[in-house]
Amino acid sequence: MTISFSARVVVPPHVLLQQVGEESVLLNVQKECYFGLDPVGTRMWEALTKGKTVEAAYEELLGAYNVDAERLRRDFEGLIEKLVENELLETEG
């Protein structure tokens, strides 16, 4: 699955989020499964869900972390794909 960076992501109504310190737990109440995010994953989630597009979230993260742009892109795409596969995020556009 390829995620378009011009897309926007939304959190489906069946997903709950609970932050525990700097980490987060996402719960898909329809599938009764959960997904844990470490502090970096939590920061990526926040950028994704508040940004206008995936690209805007990526650019925000690129400015926040001292990391190779291609590595960040691969890691970011991988996280988004897992979240979409587990129906924790949906893409629009």
Order of alpha helices (4+ residues) and beta strands (2+ residues): beta-beta-beta-beta-alpha-alpha-alpha-beta
